[in-house]
Amino acid sequence: MAAPLLEVRNLRVGFQTDNGLLTAVDDVDFTLDAGKTLGVVGESGCGKSVTAMSLMRLLPQPAGVILGGEVRLEGRDLTQLPIGDMRKIRGNDIAMIFQEPMTALNPVQSVGRQIIEAIQLHEPMLPNKALKRAVELMEWVGIPAPDQRVNEYPHQLSGGMRQRVMIAMALSCHPKVLIADEPTTALDVTVQAQILELLKRLQRETGMAVILITHDLGVVAEVCDDLAVMYAGRIVERGPVSEIFAKPLHPYTQGLINCLPKLDHPPKTPLPVIPGMVPSLKDMPKGCRFAPRCPNKHSDDVLSQRQPWKECGSGHGVEACACFAQQLSAS
C-alpha cells in the first residue's frame, strides 16, 4: 500500500499559562490519503482548531508549544523544520481556510491584492500575470464578475463571497492538503450547500486531501470519507464515516449522534443533550475524560487511568473504556 500523504503521530500541544503548562492536545493520531476527506468533530474546546494550527505551525506565540509527536507530510516531519522552510510549506503544500473570513481577510486591501500576495509569496510572477491568475481563481471558485470583484474590499462582499475568496487564496498554489476550519459556520444553509459542493468539486479536480473541522454531523455524513471524534484534547473514536454512523462505539460519539434531530420524532419532542461541559485545561480528569458526563457507571481504574486504544478492524478504532467492553460482551 502507498504511504499516507499526511501522518500525525502522538501529537501533543500545550500552552504556557498563569497555571503553568497545560496540555490542549494529547497524543492525537490520524492519517490522511490523497484525494480523501477526514472530518474532525467535537464540541467547542475539544482541541480541533488547535490541532489544525499545530499542523501549520501557527500556534499563538510564545504561549503555544508542540510538546511531542510527529506531523509527516510525504514523510517529512513538519515539527522539525526551521521556520523559514515551514513558511515555504504553508500555502504551497498545506493550506488553511479559516473559520471567519471577515476577520481572516485584511479589511484595508482589496481581495484581489490579497490573492496576488498569496501567489507571489510562492511563485515568482509579474504583477499583471498574478492579477490575471487571481481573476481566474475567483472565477474557478464561482465568484460572478471576477474582473470587477477583484478590486473590491471584504466589506463589499457577502459572507458566501468572502468564503469563496478565502478558498481561492488557499488553493492559489495547488496545495496537497487543505484544512477547512468550520468553513460554513457563519453562512446560511443555502450558501453552506454551495460552499460544500464547491469544495467537493475542487477536490475532484485537484486530487487534494481535505481535513474538515465541523460541528455538523450532517456535513460529515455528506462529504467525508473518515471521521475523527475529539473530546478534551484526545481522539476518542476514529474510522470510516459509514461504520461510525452505523455502529458508534464510544459513549461520546453515541451522545453526539443521538443529539441529531430525527424525522420520525413527534413534533416538539425535546432533543437529547449531553449533560455537563467539556472540562477546562486546568481541570482535566486523570482517566477517561468523558467519564464525568457519561451516563454509564465506571470502575476506579477508568476514572484514574487513561484507557487503552482498541482497533476494531476496517480502520475503526476507539478509546476502549469500560463502556466499550460492555458493548463487546453484549454483542
C-alpha positions in Angstrom: 0.0 0.0 0.0 1.1 3.6 -0.7 2.2 5.6 2.3 -0.4 8.2 3.5 0.0 11.7 2.3 -0.2 13.0 5.9 0.6 11.2 9.1 0.1 12.6 12.6 1.6 10.5 15.3 1.3 11.1 19.1 0.9 14.9 18.6 0.9 16.8 22.0 0.4 20.5 22.2 0.4 22.7 25.3 0.1 26.4 26.3 2.1 28.3 28.9 -0.5 29.9 31.2 -0.6 31.5 34.7 -1.5 28.0 35.9 1.7 26.5 34.3 2.0 24.4 31.2 -1.4 23.0 30.2 -1.9 20.3 27.6 -4.6 21.1 25.0 -3.9 18.2 22.5 -2.9 14.9 24.0 -1.5 12.1 21.8 -3.5 12.7 18.7 -3.1 10.1 15.9 -4.5 10.0 12.4 -3.5 9.5 8.7 -4.9 11.1 5.5 -4.6 9.8 2.0 -4.5 11.9 -1.2 -8.0 12.7 -2.5 -9.7 11.7 0.8 -11.6 13.9 3.3 -11.2 13.5 7.1 -13.9 15.0 9.3 -12.9 16.2 12.8 -15.9 16.7 15.1 -16.4 17.6 18.8 -17.7 20.3 21.0 -16.0 23.7 21.2 -12.9 23.4 23.4 -12.1 19.8 22.4 -8.9 20.8 20.5 -10.0 20.6 16.9 -8.7 24.1 15.8 -5.5 23.8 18.0 -4.7 20.5 16.2 -5.2 22.3 12.8 -3.0 25.2 13.9 -0.3 22.7 15.0 -0.2 21.1 11.6 0.5 24.5 10.1 2.9 25.6 13.0 0.6 28.6 13.5 0.2 28.3 17.3 0.0 31.6 19.2 3.5 32.6 20.2 5.2 32.4 22.7 2.5 30.5 24.6 1.7 27.7 22.2 4.2 24.8 22.2 4.4 21.5 20.3 5.4 19.1 23.2 5.9 16.0 21.1 4.9 13.8 18.3 5.3 14.0 14.5 3.4 15.6 11.6 4.7 13.9 8.5 3.8 15.4 5.1 5.0 12.9 2.4 7.4 11.6 5.0 8.8 15.0 6.0 8.3 15.9 9.7 7.0 19.4 9.8 7.5 19.8 13.5 11.3 19.7 13.0 11.6 22.1 10.1 13.2 25.6 10.5 10.6 28.3 10.4 11.9 29.6 7.1 11.3 26.2 5.5 7.9 26.0 7.1 6.9 29.3 5.5 7.5 27.7 2.1 5.3 24.7 3.1 2.3 26.9 4.2 0.1 27.8 1.3 2.2 25.8 -1.1 1.8 22.2 0.2 -0.7 22.6 3.0 -3.2 25.5 3.2 -6.0 26.5 5.5 -9.4 28.1 5.2 -10.1 29.9 8.5 -13.4 29.9 10.3 -14.5 33.6 9.9 -13.4 35.2 6.6 -14.3 38.7 7.7 -11.6 38.6 10.4 -9.1 36.5 8.3 -9.1 38.9 5.4 -7.4 42.3 5.6 -10.1 45.0 5.6 -7.9 47.7 4.0 -6.7 45.7 1.0 -8.7 44.6 -2.0 -9.5 40.8 -2.1 -7.5 40.6 -5.4 -4.4 42.2 -3.8 -4.6 39.5 -1.1 -4.9 36.6 -3.5 -2.0 38.1 -5.6 0.1 38.3 -2.4 -0.5 34.6 -1.7 0.5 33.7 -5.2 3.7 35.8 -5.3 4.9 34.5 -2.0 5.4 31.1 -3.5 5.7 31.7 -7.3 7.8 34.4 -9.0 5.2 36.1 -11.2 4.9 39.5 -12.8 2.1 41.7 -11.3 -0.1 41.6 -14.5 0.1 37.8 -14.7 -0.6 37.5 -11.0 -3.7 39.7 -11.4 -4.9 37.5 -14.3 -4.3 34.4 -12.2 -6.3 36.0 -9.3 -9.2 36.7 -11.6 -9.1 33.1 -12.9 -9.1 31.7 -9.4 -12.1 33.8 -8.4 -13.9 32.6 -11.5 -12.9 29.0 -10.7 -14.5 29.2 -7.2 -17.7 30.6 -8.6 -17.5 34.3 -7.9 -19.6 36.2 -10.5 -18.0 39.1 -12.5 -14.5 38.3 -11.1 -12.8 41.0 -13.1 -14.9 43.5 -11.1 -14.8 41.8 -7.7 -11.0 41.5 -7.8 -10.8 45.2 -7.0 -13.4 45.2 -4.2 -12.8 45.1 -0.4 -14.0 42.4 2.0 -16.8 44.6 3.4 -18.3 44.9 -0.1 -18.8 41.2 -0.5 -21.4 38.9 1.1 -20.4 36.2 3.6 -20.5 33.5 0.9 -18.4 35.5 -1.5 -15.8 36.2 1.3 -15.6 32.5 2.0 -15.0 31.8 -1.8 -12.2 34.4 -1.7 -10.7 32.5 1.2 -10.9 29.2 -0.8 -9.4 30.9 -3.8 -6.4 32.1 -1.7 -6.0 28.7 -0.1 -6.0 26.9 -3.5 -3.9 29.6 -5.3 -0.7 27.4 -5.2 -2.4 24.0 -5.6 -1.8 22.6 -2.0 -1.7 18.9 -1.4 -3.6 19.2 1.9 -6.4 21.7 2.6 -7.6 22.3 6.2 -11.1 23.8 6.3 -11.8 25.0 9.9 -15.6 25.2 10.1 -15.9 26.9 6.7 -19.7 27.1 6.7 -20.4 28.1 10.3 -21.2 31.8 9.6 -23.2 31.1 6.5 -26.9 30.4 5.9 -27.9 26.9 4.8 -28.2 27.6 1.1 -24.7 29.1 0.9 -23.4 26.3 3.1 -24.5 23.8 0.5 -22.9 25.8 -2.3 -19.6 26.0 -0.4 -19.6 22.3 0.4 -20.3 21.4 -3.2 -17.6 23.8 -4.3 -15.0 22.0 -2.1 -16.1 18.6 -3.4 -15.8 19.8 -7.0 -12.3 21.3 -6.4 -11.2 18.2 -4.6 -12.2 16.1 -7.6 -10.4 18.4 -10.0 -7.2 18.7 -8.0 -6.9 15.4 -6.0 -6.1 17.3 -2.8 -6.7 15.8 0.6 -9.1 17.7 3.0 -9.3 18.0 6.7 -12.8 19.3 7.5 -13.4 20.6 11.1 -17.1 21.0 11.8 -19.8 20.7 14.4 -22.3 19.5 11.9 -22.6 15.7 11.6 -24.9 16.1 8.6 -22.0 17.7 6.8 -19.7 14.9 7.8 -22.1 12.3 6.5 -22.3 14.1 3.2 -18.7 14.9 2.3 -16.3 12.9 4.5 -14.7 9.5 4.0 -13.3 9.1 7.5 -14.2 10.7 10.9 -12.2 11.5 14.0 -14.2 12.3 17.1 -12.3 14.6 19.5 -13.1 15.1 23.2 -11.0 17.2 25.7 -7.9 17.1 23.5 -8.0 13.4 22.6 -9.4 11.4 19.7 -11.9 9.0 21.3 -13.0 7.3 18.1 -11.8 7.2 14.6 -12.8 5.3 11.4 -14.8 5.3 8.2 -17.8 7.5 8.3 -20.3 4.8 7.4 -19.0 2.5 10.1 -19.1 5.1 12.9 -22.6 6.2 11.9 -23.8 2.6 11.7 -22.2 1.5 15.0 -20.8 4.2 17.2 -18.7 2.6 20.0 -17.6 5.4 22.3 -20.3 6.9 24.6 -19.4 10.4 23.5 -19.8 9.5 19.8 -23.2 7.9 20.7 -24.2 11.1 22.5 -23.4 13.3 19.5 -25.3 11.1 17.1 -28.3 10.9 19.5 -28.4 14.7 19.6 -29.3 14.8 15.9 -33.0 15.6 15.2 -34.9 12.5 13.9 -37.6 12.8 11.2 -39.8 10.2 12.9 -39.9 12.1 16.2 -43.3 13.6 17.1 -43.4 17.4 16.8 -41.9 19.4 19.7 -40.1 16.4 21.0 -37.1 17.8 23.1 -33.7 16.9 21.6 -31.5 14.7 23.8 -28.5 16.5 25.2 -25.2 15.5 26.7 -25.2 16.9 30.3 -22.3 19.0 31.6 -19.5 20.7 29.7 -16.1 20.0 28.3 -13.6 20.3 31.2 -11.2 23.2 31.2 -7.5 22.6 30.5 -6.6 23.0 34.2 -9.3 20.6 35.4 -8.8 17.6 33.1 -9.8 14.2 34.6 -6.9 11.8 35.1 -8.6 8.8 33.5 -11.3 8.7 30.8 -12.0 12.4 30.2 -15.7 11.8 29.3 -16.4 9.8 32.5 -17.9 12.7 34.5 -20.5 13.2 31.7 -21.0 9.6 30.8 -24.4 8.0 31.5 -22.7 4.7 32.3 -21.1 3.6 35.6 -17.3 3.4 35.8 -14.8 1.5 37.8 -12.0 3.2 39.7 -9.4 2.4 37.0 -11.5 4.2 34.3 -11.5 7.3 36.5 -7.8 7.1 37.4 -6.1 5.8 34.2 -6.2 6.6 30.6 -8.0 3.8 28.8 -6.2 1.7 26.0 -6.9 2.2 22.3 -8.7 -0.7 20.6 -8.6 -1.4 16.9 -11.9 -3.0 15.7 -11.0 -3.7 12.1 -11.5 -1.8 8.9 -9.7 1.2 10.3 -12.3 1.7 13.1 -10.7 2.3 16.5 -11.9 3.6 19.8 -10.6 4.6 23.3 -11.8 1.4 24.9 -13.3 2.4 28.2 -15.4 0.0 30.3 -18.5 1.1 28.3 -16.9 -0.3 25.2 -16.1 -3.6 26.9 -19.7 -3.9 27.9 -20.8 -3.4 24.3 -18.4 -6.1 23.1 -19.7 -8.6 25.6 -23.3 -7.7 24.7 -22.7 -8.2 21.0 
